[in-house]
Amino acid sequence: MSYDFAGRNVVVTGGTGALGTALVGALLEAGAICHIPCRTARDVENFALRQHAGVRLYPGIELSDEALVSKLFEGAGGLWASIHIAGGFAARPMADTAKSDLEQQLDTNLVSCFLCCRAAVKAMTRAGGGRIVNVAARPALEWRMGAGMTAYTASKAAVAAFTAALAEEVAGDGILVNAVAPSIMDTAANRKAMPKADYDKWPKVEEVAATILFLASPDNKVTRGAIVPVYGKS
């Protein structure tokens, strides 16, 4: 199914990663203007879609930095959608998890999402509405799967709860907020890390991107507060 994003400004954090690249490609095909923060110049150089006319890249953006996030959204113009893929994963036994490890996971996953959502809500309130899509994870919904990665699980569960609460708060402003919760996705990095896994069961990044695309589209007129499982066959 095709969606019309013609001329609409969309922020995509984590847009240079595997899922982000698939999503940005779909958004560009739909006519969107994609604003993509990057941590390093190397992220810019390695991004396959960097020369597309609809791509705006912002190097040097740390998404847990309040001032930098505000600057990013100020440069995005009249904002229609904000999609927050950026995050981090860490697996470590609880006994070996330091306070600093928990803080790092919270900064990378929850704080970055919170700051981007806040900036997006401000911009969308001025514009009369919009769409926000966050990315949680399967352990955010199925907590027992988070054994061995408790800090990560807690941070992603917080993203899910935050999404549902924010969706209720801003629904009256015409802003629909949702999240997807992927299982392990079929990426080159995940295949390398788990060479004996059954890759056919993993959701493809294009399939997860398609779900995000709908939630962020003008065609989504009623769905809000959902944490959508995108597990494939796994």
C-alpha positions as CSV (number, residue, x, y, z in Angstrom):
1,M,0.0,0.0,0.0
2,S,1.3,3.5,-0.8
3,Y,1.0,6.6,1.4
4,D,1.2,10.2,0.5
5,F,4.0,12.1,2.4
6,A,4.5,14.6,-0.4
7,G,6.3,17.7,0.9
8,R,5.9,16.6,4.5
9,N,8.8,17.0,6.9
10,V,9.7,13.9,8.9
11,V,12.4,13.5,11.5
12,V,13.9,10.0,11.6
13,T,16.4,9.3,14.4
14,G,18.6,6.3,13.8
15,G,17.9,6.9,10.1
16,T,21.3,5.6,8.9
17,G,21.0,2.2,10.5
18,A,19.5,-0.9,8.9
19,L,15.8,-0.3,9.9
20,G,16.3,3.5,9.5
21,T,17.6,3.1,5.9
22,A,14.7,0.9,4.9
23,L,12.2,3.4,6.4
24,V,13.9,6.5,4.9
25,G,13.8,4.8,1.5
26,A,10.1,4.2,1.8
27,L,9.5,7.7,3.1
28,L,11.4,9.2,0.2
29,E,9.4,7.1,-2.3
30,A,6.3,8.6,-0.7
31,G,7.6,12.1,-1.2
32,A,8.7,13.0,2.3
33,I,11.6,15.3,3.3
34,C,13.6,13.3,5.8
35,H,15.6,15.1,8.5
36,I,18.2,12.6,9.9
37,P,20.4,13.3,12.9
38,C,23.8,11.6,12.9
39,R,26.4,11.3,15.6
40,T,29.4,11.3,13.4
41,A,30.6,12.4,10.0
42,R,31.3,8.7,9.2
43,D,27.6,8.0,9.6
44,V,26.9,10.6,7.0
45,E,29.6,9.2,4.6
46,N,28.3,5.7,4.9
47,F,24.6,6.5,4.4
48,A,23.5,5.1,1.0
49,L,20.8,7.7,0.6
50,R,22.8,10.8,1.6
51,Q,22.7,12.4,-1.9
52,H,18.9,12.1,-2.3
53,A,17.3,15.5,-2.8
54,G,14.8,14.7,0.0
55,V,17.4,14.0,2.6
56,R,18.7,16.5,5.2
57,L,21.5,15.2,7.4
58,Y,22.6,16.7,10.7
59,P,26.0,15.5,12.0
60,G,27.2,15.9,15.5
61,I,23.8,15.4,17.2
62,E,23.8,13.5,20.5
63,L,20.1,12.7,21.2
64,S,20.4,12.8,25.0
65,D,21.6,16.4,24.7
66,E,18.6,18.7,25.3
67,A,20.0,21.7,23.5
68,L,21.1,19.7,20.4
69,V,17.7,18.0,20.1
70,S,15.9,21.4,20.3
71,K,18.2,22.7,17.5
72,L,17.5,19.7,15.4
73,F,13.8,20.1,15.5
74,E,14.0,23.9,14.9
75,G,15.7,23.1,11.6
76,A,13.1,20.6,10.5
77,G,10.5,23.2,9.4
78,G,6.8,22.5,9.7
79,L,6.9,19.0,11.2
80,W,4.5,16.3,10.2
81,A,6.0,13.2,11.8
82,S,8.8,12.2,14.1
83,I,10.1,8.6,14.2
84,H,12.5,7.5,16.9
85,I,14.5,4.5,15.9
86,A,17.8,5.5,17.6
87,G,18.7,3.4,20.6
88,G,21.2,1.0,22.1
89,F,21.4,-2.6,23.2
90,A,23.4,-4.1,26.0
91,A,23.3,-7.7,27.3
92,R,25.0,-8.4,30.6
93,P,24.2,-10.4,33.7
94,M,22.6,-8.4,36.5
95,A,25.5,-9.0,38.8
96,D,27.9,-7.4,36.3
97,T,25.6,-4.4,35.5
98,A,26.9,-1.2,37.0
99,K,24.8,1.9,37.7
100,S,26.6,3.5,34.8
101,D,25.4,0.7,32.5
102,L,21.8,1.4,33.5
103,E,22.2,5.1,33.1
104,Q,23.7,4.6,29.6
105,Q,20.8,2.5,28.5
106,L,18.3,5.0,29.9
107,D,20.0,7.9,28.2
108,T,20.3,6.0,24.9
109,N,16.8,4.6,24.8
110,L,14.4,6.5,27.1
111,V,15.9,10.0,27.4
112,S,16.6,10.4,23.7
113,C,13.0,9.3,23.0
114,F,11.6,11.7,25.6
115,L,13.5,14.7,24.4
116,C,12.7,14.1,20.7
117,C,9.0,13.5,21.6
118,R,8.9,16.7,23.6
119,A,10.4,18.8,20.7
120,A,8.1,17.1,18.2
121,V,5.0,17.8,20.3
122,K,5.9,21.5,20.5
123,A,6.4,21.7,16.7
124,M,3.2,19.7,16.0
125,T,1.1,21.7,18.3
126,R,2.0,24.8,16.4
127,A,1.3,23.0,13.1
128,G,-2.1,21.6,14.2
129,G,-1.2,17.9,14.5
130,G,1.1,15.2,13.4
131,R,2.3,11.7,14.1
132,I,5.0,10.2,16.5
133,V,6.3,6.7,16.3
134,N,8.7,5.3,18.9
135,V,10.6,2.0,18.9
136,A,10.4,-0.2,21.9
137,A,11.3,-3.9,21.8
138,R,9.8,-7.3,22.4
139,P,11.2,-7.5,26.0
140,A,9.3,-4.2,26.7
141,L,6.1,-6.3,26.4
142,E,7.4,-9.7,27.4
143,W,9.5,-8.9,30.4
144,R,10.8,-12.4,31.1
145,M,12.5,-12.4,27.7
146,G,14.7,-9.6,29.2
147,A,16.7,-12.0,31.4
148,G,20.4,-11.3,30.9
149,M,19.7,-7.8,29.6
150,T,17.8,-6.2,32.4
151,A,19.0,-2.6,31.9
152,Y,18.0,-2.7,28.2
153,T,14.6,-4.3,29.1
154,A,13.8,-1.7,31.7
155,S,14.7,1.2,29.4
156,K,12.6,-0.2,26.5
157,A,9.7,-0.9,28.8
158,A,9.9,2.7,29.9
159,V,9.7,3.7,26.3
160,A,6.5,1.7,25.9
161,A,4.8,3.1,29.0
162,F,5.9,6.6,28.0
163,T,4.4,6.2,24.6
164,A,1.0,5.1,25.9
165,A,0.9,8.0,28.4
166,L,2.0,10.6,25.9
167,A,-0.6,9.4,23.4
168,E,-3.3,10.0,25.9
169,E,-1.9,13.5,26.8
170,V,-1.7,14.9,23.2
171,A,-4.6,13.2,21.4
172,G,-6.7,16.3,21.7
173,D,-4.0,18.3,19.8
174,G,-4.3,16.0,16.8
175,I,-1.1,14.2,17.5
176,L,-1.2,10.4,17.3
177,V,1.5,8.7,19.2
178,N,2.3,5.0,18.8
179,A,5.3,2.6,19.0
180,V,6.4,-0.7,17.4
181,A,8.1,-3.5,19.4
182,P,10.3,-5.5,17.2
183,S,11.7,-8.9,18.0
184,I,15.2,-9.6,16.6
185,M,15.3,-8.3,13.1
186,D,17.0,-9.8,10.1
187,T,20.1,-7.6,9.7
188,A,23.6,-8.3,8.7
189,A,24.8,-7.5,12.2
190,N,22.3,-9.8,13.9
191,R,23.2,-12.6,11.5
192,K,26.8,-12.2,12.3
193,A,26.1,-12.2,16.1
194,M,23.8,-15.3,15.9
195,P,25.1,-17.4,13.0
196,K,23.1,-20.5,14.0
197,A,19.7,-18.7,14.2
198,D,16.8,-19.4,11.9
199,Y,16.8,-16.1,10.0
200,D,13.5,-17.0,8.1
201,K,11.6,-16.4,11.4
202,W,13.0,-12.9,11.9
203,P,11.0,-9.9,10.6
204,K,12.7,-8.1,7.8
205,V,13.5,-4.5,8.2
206,E,11.3,-3.6,5.3
207,E,8.4,-5.2,7.0
208,V,8.9,-3.4,10.2
209,A,9.4,-0.2,8.2
210,A,6.0,-0.7,6.5
211,T,4.3,-0.8,9.9
212,I,6.0,2.4,11.0
213,L,5.1,4.0,7.7
214,F,1.4,3.4,8.2
215,L,1.5,4.7,11.8
216,A,3.3,7.9,10.7
217,S,1.1,8.5,7.7
218,P,-1.9,10.7,7.1
219,D,-3.9,7.5,6.5
220,N,-3.6,6.7,10.2
221,K,-6.5,8.7,11.5
222,V,-7.4,6.8,14.7
223,T,-4.7,4.6,16.0
224,R,-3.0,6.0,19.1
225,G,-1.4,4.6,22.2
226,A,-0.6,1.3,20.6
227,I,2.6,-0.7,21.1
228,V,2.5,-2.9,18.0
229,P,4.3,-6.2,18.1
230,V,6.4,-6.8,15.0
231,Y,7.7,-10.3,15.6
232,G,7.4,-12.0,12.2
233,K,7.4,-15.8,12.8
234,S,9.7,-15.6,15.8
